[in-house]
């Protein structure tokens, strides 16, 4: 994929989505991805809005995995309304703050992976979390009506140590797959956590240049 230098007026995430789409089309044309194969995993760093990228690529058999800032707050889906209750259904459920342990329920999945350089890597995952979108910036020109709810799996990755850092902070990831998607033929929960643990070693960025 040839690098592209962005202009000040370019939408960096839209450009990245177009690049990923082009790469997938090449893989498909070359027979390196065929119908029935697992989704292609695209890994991006924290400089990319991974949830919007997943929204723009929702029509492709790809999954997005990307880092999020440690100060993010996401939301669970609203709880089912009791039978017979009237009124408007809530748009979102409880908040999940990365920096506030009290907002984090029991994880859906926990895996432990031994690594060569970082000791044990513990990955914990919570299913069906989405960012609360507002009509500004990239979403200002979205068609009228409700903004999309972009659900995914949040993964917290904690390692024992890094080189020169005996007390590293956790890394937070958002994965575009959910348990419902995986039950219908995607990756299993535990496999996804282990993939996140090992995938950080080879994290790469699409080659859009700022």
Secondary structure, 3 states (H helix, E strand, C coil): CCCEECCCCCCHHHHHHHHHHHHHHHHHHCCCCCCCCCCEEEEECCCCCHHHHHHHCCCCCEEEEEEECCCCEEEECCCCCCCCCCCCCCCCCCEEECCCHHHCCCCCEEEEEECCCCCEEEEEEEEEEECCCCCCHHHCCCCCCCCCCCCEEEEEEEECCECCECCCCCEEEEECCCHHHHHCCCCCHHHHHHHHHHHHHHCCCCCEEC
